[in-house]
Amino acid sequence: MAFVYLALAIVAEVVATSALKATDGFTRPGPSLVVVAGYVIAFYMLSLVLRTIPVGIAYAIWAGLGIVLVALVGVLAYGQRPDPPAVLGIGLIVTGVMVIQLFSRVSAH
């Protein structure tokens, strides 16, 4: 169940982060509510994950996949095109998460 909770935490964080732009500095109530609710859900789910997965590993996966998904939302929803160095950096983050998952003894398998 830990990885289900982690997936839910990532989705909630991506939704909340993606809605930040729409809040217009928290002056718009609807998007602001989405942001607050998303982060509450994300951190609650992450707290459940930490019962079984080490914090460093859980956070690396959460942050790494969150970065990739938020960048994808930026492309699809806001027309923000990452340049080659940004794509390389995101690729390195994904590679780092994969190395942890595949080769680290600290990772929860």
Secondary structure as GFF3:
##gff-version 3
##sequence-region A 1 109
A	DSSP	alpha_helix	2	19	.	.	.	ID=ss1
A	DSSP	three_ten_helix	21	23	.	.	.	ID=ss2
A	DSSP	alpha_helix	29	49	.	.	.	ID=ss3
A	DSSP	alpha_helix	55	78	.	.	.	ID=ss4
A	DSSP	alpha_helix	84	103	.	.	.	ID=ss5
###
